[in-house]
């Protein structure tokens, strides 16, 4: 089988460089386009040169041409940029792996509608470990549905612009679904002042931002006399990069459809 031709959006950023490094070490994919926005210092540089291994693919602002050369785009940018890239993928019938977070409900609908025409993996976290945690949370929540208060704590680096993280929100959705609740109704996103006693039907969230924390997530099941915690801590962005390439390979034989990492990993 020929290597899958991939393009990387945001190639000059921290996540983009990590995906590029992973792609250059993966014999099942070929990097054909490295893309970033105008004004980025990396524009014009060899995507591999940033990692000490030149690969002959310059980082370009020509998103249209870059996506057209690829079979799959991997995008960890910002919602507005991702939606622009998605429209180009639609025009050229190119698959897309979306690791971007912070979309509102209308933007999520745009992605879902696009999946009728092209294959998409859209997930708040590409890490295999985190997606195993999602599965564990479903099981744990069903077993601890009575007598346990559930709180979700996440921590990320100081540059992250959305809170709670997409991963924390997905954890909350998994927990709420297992309990038969609507997260929009029972989620408590931060507390301040005279809040009164905790509503036993609520799912609480707390966000920490500081330094270079890659991503820590903990779901706490708190009862009288005991506390159960299910945690995932990322030491680097490499698990997200490797997961995104796994997702791209998963889409290689798909014509359309909206998938997440649970599908990629066969956890449904």
Backbone as CSV, one residue per row, in Angstrom:
resi,resn,N_x,N_y,N_z,CA_x,CA_y,CA_z,C_x,C_y,C_z
1,UNK,0.837,-1.194,0.000,0.000,0.000,0.000,0.875,1.248,0.000
2,UNK,0.533,2.223,-0.840,1.287,3.463,-0.889,1.136,4.234,0.418
3,UNK,2.169,4.988,0.758,2.113,5.802,1.971,1.041,6.882,1.817
4,UNK,0.328,7.161,2.902,-0.739,8.155,2.902,-0.135,9.559,2.840
5,UNK,-0.623,10.371,1.909,-0.127,11.735,1.753,-0.843,12.651,2.736
6,UNK,-0.079,13.268,3.634,-0.706,14.117,4.642,-0.199,15.558,4.571
7,UNK,-1.077,16.461,4.994,-0.730,17.860,5.185,-0.920,18.183,6.660
8,UNK,-0.126,19.092,7.171,-0.218,19.482,8.584,-0.480,20.980,8.667
9,UNK,-1.576,21.356,9.314,-1.877,22.772,9.553,-1.188,23.216,10.845
10,UNK,-0.757,24.468,10.872,-0.054,24.959,12.058,1.289,24.296,12.242
11,UNK,1.961,23.989,11.130,3.200,23.191,11.181,4.328,23.867,11.946
12,UNK,4.279,25.199,12.079,5.349,25.887,12.789,5.146,25.975,14.287
13,UNK,3.990,25.536,14.768,3.692,25.603,16.198,4.196,24.392,16.961
14,UNK,3.972,24.410,18.279,4.468,23.315,19.129,3.865,21.980,18.711
15,UNK,2.547,21.938,18.543,1.904,20.687,18.174,2.247,20.301,16.741
16,UNK,2.289,21.294,15.861,2.620,21.010,14.465,3.991,20.396,14.304
17,UNK,4.956,20.915,15.066,6.312,20.356,14.983,6.348,18.920,15.485
18,UNK,5.558,18.636,16.522,5.526,17.283,17.056,4.904,16.312,16.043
19,UNK,3.837,16.750,15.375,3.206,15.897,14.355,4.169,15.695,13.193
20,UNK,4.876,16.753,12.806,5.846,16.633,11.724,6.920,15.613,12.072
21,UNK,7.450,15.693,13.275,8.471,14.733,13.713,7.941,13.300,13.648
22,UNK,6.716,13.117,14.116,6.119,11.779,14.102,5.903,11.291,12.678
23,UNK,5.450,12.194,11.797,5.193,11.820,10.405,6.470,11.415,9.684
24,UNK,7.555,12.132,9.958,8.816,11.831,9.289,9.403,10.504,9.749
25,UNK,8.933,10.010,10.885,9.396,8.710,11.388,8.389,7.591,11.155
26,UNK,7.349,7.881,10.378,6.282,6.909,10.124,6.318,6.513,8.649
27,UNK,6.666,5.260,8.369,6.795,4.807,6.983,5.460,4.681,6.268
28,UNK,4.360,4.774,7.016,3.042,4.614,6.404,2.440,5.933,5.939
29,UNK,3.112,7.041,6.209,2.629,8.343,5.745,3.770,9.108,5.079
30,UNK,3.400,10.025,4.196,4.353,10.926,3.554,3.877,12.355,3.749
31,UNK,4.738,13.199,4.296,4.399,14.601,4.468,4.542,15.303,3.125
32,UNK,3.437,15.838,2.600,3.475,16.528,1.315,3.263,18.027,1.457
33,UNK,2.672,18.470,2.579,2.424,19.902,2.778,2.538,20.259,4.252
34,UNK,3.232,21.353,4.533,3.318,21.909,5.884,2.808,23.339,5.793
35,UNK,1.772,23.662,6.555,1.052,24.921,6.375,1.029,25.747,7.653
36,UNK,1.027,27.051,7.506,0.868,27.936,8.660,0.382,29.285,8.162
37,UNK,-0.021,30.133,9.098,-0.611,31.408,8.721,0.457,32.446,8.396
38,UNK,0.109,33.433,7.564,1.070,34.490,7.214,1.599,35.191,8.464
39,UNK,2.878,35.543,8.412,3.495,36.235,9.541,4.166,35.319,10.534
40,UNK,3.907,34.015,10.423,4.551,33.061,11.318,6.047,32.978,10.993
41,UNK,6.925,33.030,11.992,8.369,33.030,11.731,8.863,31.832,10.919
42,UNK,8.114,30.721,10.983,8.580,29.508,10.313,8.307,29.492,8.809
43,UNK,7.514,30.444,8.304,7.153,30.435,6.889,8.409,30.441,6.011
44,UNK,8.419,29.527,5.030,9.536,29.419,4.100,10.627,28.470,4.548
45,UNK,10.621,28.110,5.802,11.625,27.178,6.311,11.224,25.736,6.026
46,UNK,12.199,24.875,5.904,11.947,23.445,5.748,11.305,22.920,7.032
47,UNK,10.165,22.217,6.893,9.444,21.731,8.077,10.307,20.823,8.931
48,UNK,11.177,20.056,8.306,12.050,19.168,9.052,13.260,19.865,9.626
49,UNK,13.638,20.993,9.027,14.800,21.739,9.515,14.578,22.220,10.948
50,UNK,13.313,22.520,11.296,13.000,22.949,12.648,13.312,21.853,13.664
51,UNK,13.383,20.608,13.172,13.642,19.459,14.038,15.055,18.919,13.855
52,UNK,15.824,19.573,12.974,17.189,19.124,12.725,17.299,18.068,11.652
53,UNK,16.190,17.781,10.941,16.210,16.775,9.875,15.443,17.301,8.666
54,UNK,16.083,18.103,7.805,15.413,18.656,6.633,14.728,17.562,5.799
55,UNK,13.520,17.898,5.318,12.734,16.891,4.583,12.316,17.362,3.197
56,UNK,12.657,18.594,2.830,12.309,19.078,1.503,10.907,19.636,1.372
57,UNK,10.193,19.788,2.494,8.835,20.342,2.464,8.853,21.681,3.193
58,UNK,8.755,22.800,2.459,8.765,24.111,3.109,7.420,24.419,3.761
59,UNK,7.452,25.190,4.831,6.210,25.626,5.481,5.643,26.784,4.670
60,UNK,4.401,26.633,4.215,3.796,27.551,3.258,2.500,28.158,3.798
61,UNK,2.139,29.303,3.241,0.845,29.923,3.553,-0.221,29.566,2.520
62,UNK,0.165,28.844,1.463,-0.785,28.494,0.391,-1.591,27.273,0.806
63,UNK,-2.606,27.523,1.632,-3.401,26.431,2.207,-4.149,25.668,1.123
64,UNK,-4.711,26.382,0.169,-5.492,25.742,-0.899,-4.651,24.709,-1.645
65,UNK,-3.482,25.128,-2.112,-2.616,24.214,-2.865,-2.083,23.109,-1.971
66,UNK,-1.751,23.452,-0.729,-1.200,22.452,0.180,-2.182,21.343,0.490
67,UNK,-3.427,21.702,0.734,-4.447,20.685,1.023,-4.759,19.869,-0.227
68,UNK,-4.776,20.535,-1.382,-5.097,19.837,-2.632,-4.105,18.715,-2.939
69,UNK,-2.859,18.860,-2.466,-1.842,17.824,-2.718,-1.997,16.608,-1.819
70,UNK,-2.762,16.752,-0.744,-2.813,15.721,0.292,-4.046,14.829,0.164
71,UNK,-3.977,13.709,0.885,-5.143,12.829,1.034,-5.812,13.048,2.383
72,UNK,-5.053,13.601,3.345,-5.605,13.871,4.670,-4.889,15.062,5.291
73,UNK,-5.671,15.959,5.895,-5.121,17.095,6.627,-5.231,16.820,8.123
74,UNK,-4.164,17.104,8.860,-4.197,17.030,10.325,-4.165,18.452,10.853
75,UNK,-5.168,18.809,11.657,-5.361,20.197,12.064,-5.523,20.319,13.578
76,UNK,-4.548,20.963,14.232,-4.619,21.313,15.655,-4.413,22.828,15.743
77,UNK,-5.319,23.620,15.206,-5.099,25.062,15.201,-6.134,25.758,16.096
78,UNK,-6.918,26.653,15.544,-7.982,27.362,16.253,-9.283,27.144,15.496
79,UNK,-10.422,27.237,16.171,-11.698,26.949,15.491,-11.898,27.700,14.178
80,UNK,-11.632,29.002,14.158,-11.863,29.773,12.933,-11.004,29.253,11.783
81,UNK,-9.724,29.012,12.061,-8.832,28.497,11.032,-9.222,27.101,10.577
82,UNK,-9.578,26.252,11.519,-9.960,24.890,11.177,-11.170,24.867,10.248
83,UNK,-12.144,25.734,10.496,-13.331,25.765,9.641,-12.992,26.233,8.225
84,UNK,-12.049,27.157,8.100,-11.573,27.559,6.769,-10.922,26.369,6.073
85,UNK,-10.094,25.651,6.801,-9.421,24.475,6.232,-10.427,23.388,5.864
86,UNK,-11.449,23.228,6.694,-12.481,22.230,6.431,-13.181,22.522,5.105
87,UNK,-13.483,23.778,4.842,-14.143,24.147,3.582,-13.262,23.790,2.382
88,UNK,-11.956,23.978,2.524,-11.036,23.623,1.438,-10.980,22.109,1.272
89,UNK,-10.970,21.383,2.383,-10.994,19.918,2.314,-12.236,19.436,1.581
90,UNK,-13.356,20.090,1.820,-14.595,19.725,1.131,-14.455,19.921,-0.377
91,UNK,-13.867,21.034,-0.774,-13.715,21.312,-2.208,-12.860,20.268,-2.896
92,UNK,-11.838,19.795,-2.190,-10.891,18.861,-2.812,-11.103,17.409,-2.381
93,UNK,-12.160,17.166,-1.601,-12.471,15.802,-1.134,-11.285,15.185,-0.389
94,UNK,-10.743,15.950,0.532,-9.607,15.518,1.346,-10.104,15.222,2.760
95,UNK,-9.700,14.097,3.307,-10.072,13.743,4.681,-9.411,14.714,5.661
96,UNK,-9.976,14.818,6.865,-9.397,15.719,7.852,-9.469,15.116,9.253
97,UNK,-8.378,15.246,9.987,-8.309,14.880,11.403,-8.291,16.184,12.190
98,UNK,-9.310,16.397,13.024,-9.437,17.653,13.759,-9.150,17.429,15.244
99,UNK,-8.049,18.012,15.705,-7.720,17.968,17.124,-7.947,19.305,17.798
100,UNK,-8.410,20.277,17.042,-8.713,21.610,17.573,-9.854,21.531,18.586
101,UNK,-9.784,22.339,19.638,-10.864,22.402,20.622,-11.412,23.823,20.690
102,UNK,-12.531,23.988,21.409,-13.112,25.309,21.599,-14.232,25.655,20.639
103,UNK,-14.748,24.671,19.883,-15.852,24.929,18.963,-17.158,25.132,19.723
104,UNK,-18.028,26.020,19.219,-19.365,26.128,19.792,-20.295,25.134,19.086
105,UNK,-21.540,25.075,19.506,-22.452,24.055,18.978,-22.702,24.236,17.486
106,UNK,-22.826,25.475,17.018,-23.054,25.716,15.597,-21.856,25.272,14.771
107,UNK,-20.660,25.514,15.288,-19.449,25.097,14.572,-19.333,23.576,14.539
108,UNK,-19.721,22.928,15.613,-19.712,21.464,15.624,-20.689,20.906,14.581
109,UNK,-21.808,21.611,14.385,-22.785,21.174,13.379,-22.206,21.302,11.970
110,UNK,-21.418,22.354,11.735,-20.768,22.518,10.432,-19.855,21.329,10.155
111,UNK,-19.119,20.898,11.174,-18.228,19.739,11.022,-19.042,18.477,10.746
112,UNK,-20.128,18.286,11.504,-20.967,17.102,11.319,-21.577,17.078,9.925
113,UNK,-22.008,18.231,9.432,-22.585,18.303,8.087,-21.536,17.967,7.024
114,UNK,-20.309,18.446,7.223,-19.237,18.182,6.260,-18.927,16.691,6.164
115,UNK,-19.155,15.975,7.272,-18.851,14.537,7.304,-19.764,13.720,6.403
116,UNK,-20.811,14.325,5.866,-21.648,13.636,4.883,-20.926,13.513,3.540
117,UNK,-19.876,14.341,3.359,-19.176,14.362,2.078,-17.735,13.876,2.153
118,UNK,-17.095,14.058,3.302,-15.703,13.617,3.463,-15.560,12.911,4.810
119,UNK,-14.549,12.053,4.950,-14.338,11.384,6.243,-13.606,12.306,7.222
120,UNK,-14.086,12.344,8.475,-13.527,13.233,9.492,-13.350,12.477,10.805
121,UNK,-12.186,12.598,11.413,-12.018,12.229,12.821,-11.997,13.531,13.602
122,UNK,-12.955,13.691,14.488,-13.084,14.908,15.301,-13.156,14.465,16.751
123,UNK,-12.137,14.831,17.514,-12.052,14.357,18.888,-11.311,15.378,19.738
124,UNK,-11.684,15.548,20.993,-10.993,16.520,21.838,-9.613,16.062,22.285
125,UNK,-9.298,14.789,22.123,-7.997,14.302,22.563,-7.605,13.074,21.746
126,UNK,-6.452,13.144,21.090,-5.993,12.060,20.219,-5.210,10.983,20.964
127,UNK,-4.915,11.202,22.229,-4.109,10.248,22.981,-4.830,8.915,23.156
128,UNK,-4.134,7.827,22.883,-4.707,6.498,23.104,-5.044,6.326,24.580
129,UNK,-4.134,6.776,25.465,-4.361,6.627,26.897,-5.601,7.352,27.368
130,UNK,-5.795,8.588,26.896,-6.980,9.345,27.297,-8.253,8.648,26.831
131,UNK,-8.223,8.087,25.659,-9.425,7.425,25.153,-9.722,6.119,25.888
132,UNK,-8.695,5.474,26.409,-8.925,4.343,27.304,-9.571,4.847,28.598
133,UNK,-9.123,6.023,29.077,-9.720,6.617,30.276,-11.206,6.905,30.052
134,UNK,-11.572,7.404,28.875,-12.989,7.636,28.586,-13.798,6.350,28.805
135,UNK,-13.248,5.254,28.328,-13.927,3.958,28.476,-14.036,3.577,29.954
136,UNK,-12.957,3.792,30.702,-12.967,3.483,32.130,-13.982,4.340,32.881
137,UNK,-14.099,5.602,32.482,-15.040,6.508,33.144,-16.476,6.058,32.963
138,UNK,-16.793,5.581,31.786,-18.152,5.087,31.547,-18.482,3.940,32.498
139,UNK,-17.543,3.000,32.610,-17.755,1.853,33.505,-17.817,2.288,34.964
140,UNK,-16.855,3.110,35.391,-16.801,3.541,36.795,-18.040,4.322,37.186
141,UNK,-18.494,5.195,36.306,-19.643,6.035,36.632,-20.912,5.203,36.810
142,UNK,-21.091,4.211,35.971,-22.272,3.354,36.109,-22.248,2.596,37.445
143,UNK,-21.060,2.219,37.891,-20.938,1.479,39.145,-21.007,2.394,40.374
144,UNK,-20.696,3.680,40.163,-20.654,4.630,41.284,-21.746,5.694,41.155
145,UNK,-22.829,5.316,40.547,-23.896,6.273,40.247,-24.597,6.809,41.491
146,UNK,-24.545,6.070,42.597,-25.218,6.487,43.822,-24.211,6.786,44.931
147,UNK,-24.377,7.933,45.581,-23.566,8.231,46.764,-22.218,8.848,46.505
148,UNK,-21.913,9.197,45.259,-20.620,9.783,44.932,-20.793,11.119,44.222
149,UNK,-20.093,12.137,44.716,-20.047,13.431,44.045,-18.917,13.387,43.021
150,UNK,-19.175,13.902,41.828,-18.199,13.787,40.742,-17.667,15.162,40.350
151,UNK,-16.347,15.306,40.419,-15.674,16.553,40.085,-14.551,16.268,39.082
152,UNK,-14.337,17.194,38.164,-13.313,17.048,37.132,-12.334,18.214,37.233
153,UNK,-11.052,17.892,37.371,-10.009,18.912,37.501,-9.031,18.743,36.345
154,UNK,-8.730,19.848,35.663,-7.766,19.785,34.554,-6.760,20.910,34.679
155,UNK,-5.537,20.658,34.186,-4.468,21.655,34.231,-3.739,21.673,32.896
156,UNK,-3.479,22.884,32.385,-2.770,23.045,31.125,-1.812,24.233,31.201
157,UNK,-0.991,24.377,30.177,-0.006,25.446,30.078,-0.676,26.816,29.973
158,UNK,0.091,27.836,30.224,-0.440,29.198,30.306,-0.898,29.756,28.962
159,UNK,-0.551,29.090,27.855,-0.932,29.592,26.534,-2.293,29.076,26.066
160,UNK,-2.864,28.114,26.766,-4.143,27.549,26.326,-5.238,28.604,26.459
161,UNK,-6.074,28.717,25.420,-7.032,29.832,25.381,-8.462,29.446,25.737
162,UNK,-8.759,28.148,25.846,-10.128,27.746,26.177,-10.156,26.968,27.486
163,UNK,-11.257,27.085,28.206,-11.424,26.364,29.471,-12.924,26.125,29.706
164,UNK,-13.287,24.974,30.269,-12.416,23.821,30.510,-11.868,23.259,29.187
165,UNK,-10.873,22.438,29.285,-10.293,21.839,28.085,-11.321,20.962,27.392
166,UNK,-11.102,20.745,26.094,-11.999,19.865,25.348,-12.024,18.467,25.928
167,UNK,-10.882,18.017,26.424,-10.818,16.684,27.028,-11.649,16.614,28.301
168,UNK,-11.547,17.655,29.150,-12.343,17.681,30.376,-13.832,17.693,30.065
169,UNK,-14.216,18.470,29.053,-15.625,18.507,28.668,-16.092,17.146,28.160
170,UNK,-15.223,16.477,27.401,-15.604,15.145,26.908,-15.729,14.168,28.069
171,UNK,-14.836,14.269,29.054,-14.966,13.446,30.255,-16.307,13.709,30.929
172,UNK,-16.678,14.989,31.028,-17.960,15.327,31.614,-19.130,14.760,30.838
173,UNK,-19.017,14.781,29.511,-20.089,14.224,28.673,-20.220,12.718,28.886
174,UNK,-19.074,12.030,28.976,-19.101,10.580,29.213,-19.769,10.275,30.549
175,UNK,-19.390,11.019,31.583,-19.968,10.819,32.911,-21.460,11.116,32.906
176,UNK,-21.844,12.251,32.302,-23.255,12.636,32.269,-24.095,11.613,31.517
177,UNK,-23.591,11.121,30.400,-24.332,10.130,29.623,-24.522,8.844,30.412
178,UNK,-23.471,8.439,31.132,-23.567,7.222,31.936,-24.595,7.377,33.059
179,UNK,-24.797,8.622,33.510,-25.759,8.893,34.581,-27.152,9.238,34.052
180,UNK,-27.282,9.356,32.731,-28.554,9.740,32.154,-28.882,11.210,32.356
181,UNK,-27.835,12.052,32.429,-28.024,13.486,32.636,-27.544,14.274,31.426
182,UNK,-27.942,15.546,31.372,-27.510,16.476,30.337,-26.444,17.379,30.936
183,UNK,-25.223,17.328,30.394,-24.128,18.116,30.959,-24.427,19.608,30.910
184,UNK,-25.165,20.044,29.895,-25.510,21.460,29.813,-26.346,21.903,31.013
185,UNK,-27.079,20.971,31.589,-27.944,21.286,32.725,-27.260,21.076,34.072
186,UNK,-26.376,20.081,34.153,-25.805,19.725,35.459,-24.352,20.147,35.645
187,UNK,-23.707,20.660,34.597,-22.318,21.065,34.720,-22.160,22.362,35.506
188,UNK,-21.200,22.387,36.430,-20.863,23.582,37.202,-19.434,23.956,36.835
189,UNK,-19.275,25.109,36.158,-17.973,25.468,35.599,-17.305,26.557,36.442
190,UNK,-16.752,26.123,37.572,-16.089,27.041,38.493,-17.042,27.517,39.575
191,UNK,-16.500,27.803,40.758,-17.302,28.263,41.894,-16.648,29.496,42.516
192,UNK,-17.488,30.391,43.028,-16.972,31.599,43.668,-18.032,32.151,44.608
193,UNK,-17.593,32.584,45.768,-18.514,33.233,46.695,-19.399,32.263,47.447
194,UNK,-20.548,32.748,47.891,-21.483,31.936,48.669,-22.299,31.046,47.730
195,UNK,-21.766,29.872,47.459,-22.389,28.996,46.458,-23.461,28.089,47.036
196,UNK,-23.510,27.979,48.364,-24.443,27.036,48.975,-23.895,25.622,48.896
197,UNK,-24.626,24.681,49.458,-24.178,23.291,49.427,-24.163,22.752,48.003
198,UNK,-23.337,21.753,47.824,-23.203,21.149,46.503,-24.473,20.410,46.107
199,UNK,-24.938,20.642,44.885,-26.067,19.894,44.328,-25.573,18.488,43.994
200,UNK,-26.146,17.444,44.578,-25.660,16.084,44.330,-25.814,15.634,42.872
201,UNK,-26.641,16.344,42.102,-26.818,15.987,40.696,-25.796,16.685,39.786
202,UNK,-24.977,17.554,40.352,-24.060,18.348,39.533,-22.771,17.592,39.217
203,UNK,-22.097,18.042,38.167,-20.754,17.582,37.804,-19.900,18.840,37.761
204,UNK,-18.917,18.932,38.660,-18.128,20.145,38.778,-16.856,20.119,37.945
205,UNK,-16.429,21.306,37.498,-15.199,21.447,36.723,-14.313,22.507,37.361
206,UNK,-13.019,22.272,37.361,-12.044,23.265,37.801,-10.875,23.265,36.819
207,UNK,-10.406,24.451,36.444,-9.328,24.580,35.458,-8.130,25.315,36.060
208,UNK,-6.948,24.779,35.812,-5.692,25.383,36.242,-4.895,25.727,34.992
209,UNK,-4.291,26.919,34.969,-3.453,27.331,33.849,-2.133,27.861,34.388
210,UNK,-1.020,27.314,33.872,0.273,27.806,34.332,1.446,27.090,33.698
211,UNK,2.538,27.812,33.543,3.782,27.210,33.077,3.654,26.461,31.772
212,UNK,4.283,25.283,31.735,4.298,24.491,30.501,3.593,23.142,30.677
213,UNK,2.589,23.092,31.557,1.856,21.845,31.781,1.237,21.384,30.465
214,UNK,1.554,20.191,30.026,1.046,19.689,28.746,-0.437,19.362,28.849
215,UNK,-0.827,18.661,29.904,-2.235,18.319,30.087,-2.426,17.277,31.163
216,UNK,-3.064,17.675,32.259,-3.406,16.755,33.349,-4.918,16.760,33.515
217,UNK,-5.513,15.571,33.659,-6.956,15.462,33.856,-7.247,14.427,34.938
218,UNK,-8.098,14.795,35.879,-8.494,13.872,36.938,-9.995,13.965,37.158
219,UNK,-10.648,12.809,37.196,-12.058,12.733,37.577,-12.114,12.132,38.970
220,UNK,-12.743,12.860,39.887,-12.818,12.450,41.293,-14.232,11.992,41.625
221,UNK,-14.340,10.808,42.227,-15.608,10.280,42.741,-15.502,10.351,44.265
222,UNK,-16.198,11.295,44.861,-16.029,11.583,46.288,-17.248,11.115,47.087
223,UNK,-17.012,10.262,48.071,-18.084,9.772,48.941,-17.645,9.946,50.394
224,UNK,-18.517,9.637,51.308,-18.176,9.717,52.725,-17.111,8.676,53.047
225,UNK,-15.953,9.125,53.469,-14.908,8.203,53.900,-13.995,7.678,52.818
226,UNK,-14.249,8.043,51.543,-13.349,7.559,50.495,-13.424,8.446,49.245
227,UNK,-12.386,8.361,48.435,-12.335,9.096,47.174,-11.646,8.228,46.138
228,UNK,-12.265,8.087,44.982,-11.677,7.344,43.868,-11.301,8.349,42.794
229,UNK,-10.088,8.244,42.253,-9.641,9.162,41.215,-9.164,8.377,39.992
230,UNK,-9.585,8.840,38.831,-9.101,8.301,37.560,-8.395,9.447,36.851
231,UNK,-7.102,9.281,36.604,-6.290,10.384,36.090,-5.519,10.011,34.837
232,UNK,-5.225,11.030,34.050,-4.282,10.905,32.938,-3.395,12.126,32.955
233,UNK,-2.086,11.920,32.872,-1.130,13.020,32.851,-0.224,12.861,31.635
234,UNK,-0.194,13.888,30.809,0.650,13.858,29.606,1.988,14.510,29.902
235,UNK,3.071,13.808,29.613,4.413,14.349,29.833,4.918,15.112,28.614
236,UNK,4.313,14.868,27.444,4.675,15.582,26.219,3.477,15.539,25.275
237,UNK,3.597,16.222,24.146,2.538,16.216,23.140,2.634,15.019,22.204
238,UNK,3.656,14.188,22.381,3.860,13.070,21.470,2.651,12.124,21.396
239,UNK,1.982,11.788,22.508,0.811,10.898,22.383,-0.271,11.462,21.469
240,UNK,-0.438,12.799,21.476,-1.443,13.417,20.608,-1.009,13.321,19.145
241,UNK,0.282,13.516,18.900,0.801,13.432,17.538,0.662,12.018,16.984
242,UNK,1.069,11.032,17.768,0.974,9.643,17.326,-0.474,9.239,17.108
243,UNK,-1.362,9.701,17.983,-2.779,9.396,17.826,-3.349,10.017,16.573
244,UNK,-2.916,11.240,16.240,-3.438,11.899,15.040,-3.034,11.162,13.772
245,UNK,-1.826,10.618,13.749,-1.395,9.837,12.590,-2.170,8.524,12.505
246,UNK,-2.439,7.931,13.647,-3.259,6.714,13.673,-4.656,7.015,13.136
247,UNK,-5.191,8.177,13.507,-6.507,8.581,13.017,-6.483,8.807,11.511
248,UNK,-5.415,9.431,11.011,-5.303,9.669,9.564,-5.270,8.351,8.801
249,UNK,-4.518,7.382,9.307,-4.457,6.076,8.642,-5.821,5.387,8.677
250,UNK,-6.557,5.571,9.767,-7.902,4.995,9.894,-8.823,5.518,8.793
251,UNK,-8.659,6.778,8.425,-9.546,7.392,7.425,-9.182,7.025,5.995
252,UNK,-8.044,6.375,5.793,-7.515,6.165,4.446,-8.496,5.459,3.512
253,UNK,-9.305,4.549,4.033,-10.234,3.807,3.175,-11.690,4.245,3.349
254,UNK,-11.888,5.385,4.002,-13.249,5.871,4.238,-13.620,6.927,3.192
255,UNK,-14.865,6.916,2.770,-15.360,7.897,1.805,-16.022,9.091,2.489
256,UNK,-16.632,8.866,3.629,-17.294,9.920,4.385,-17.559,9.394,5.789
257,UNK,-18.095,10.264,6.654,-18.448,9.825,8.003,-17.738,10.628,9.074
258,UNK,-18.396,10.749,10.229,-17.832,11.447,11.377,-17.415,10.423,12.423
259,UNK,-16.134,10.419,12.765,-15.577,9.426,13.680,-14.835,10.133,14.815
260,UNK,-14.590,9.398,15.902,-13.711,9.891,16.961,-12.698,8.803,17.287
261,UNK,-11.887,9.013,18.311,-10.835,8.045,18.623,-11.373,6.738,19.167
262,UNK,-12.576,6.759,19.703,-13.192,5.506,20.121,-13.406,4.602,18.909
263,UNK,-13.760,5.199,17.777,-13.896,4.438,16.526,-12.529,3.986,16.036
264,UNK,-11.567,4.894,16.060,-10.218,4.581,15.577,-9.629,3.397,16.336
265,UNK,-9.880,3.358,17.655,-9.303,2.324,18.501,-10.189,1.082,18.635
266,UNK,-11.349,1.106,18.003,-12.257,-0.048,18.071,-12.862,-0.240,19.449
267,UNK,-13.154,0.862,20.144,-13.680,0.767,21.510,-15.202,0.903,21.585
268,UNK,-15.857,1.037,20.467,-17.329,1.145,20.489,-17.959,-0.160,20.948
